[in-house]
Amino acid sequence: MPSLIRFLLVTGILCAGIFGGLYVAAVYYEPQQQEVSSSVPGVSLRRQ
């Protein structure tokens, strides 16, 4: 039984660390906004 508790504790700590890292990355690191436009090769538009 102690090995199960140890496993659950280590798994919980790892999951909390990953979740915390993702939260910090999502909240504190905002990407710069810029307009992106590029043409797609091989696609032509029909004019009506």
Contacts in CASP RR format, 6 or more apart in sequence:
PFRMAT RR
TARGET T0000
AUTHOR 0000-0000-0000
METHOD contacts of the structure
MODEL  1
MPSLIRFLLVTGILCAGIFGGLYVAAVYYEPQQQEVSSSVPGVSLRRQ
END
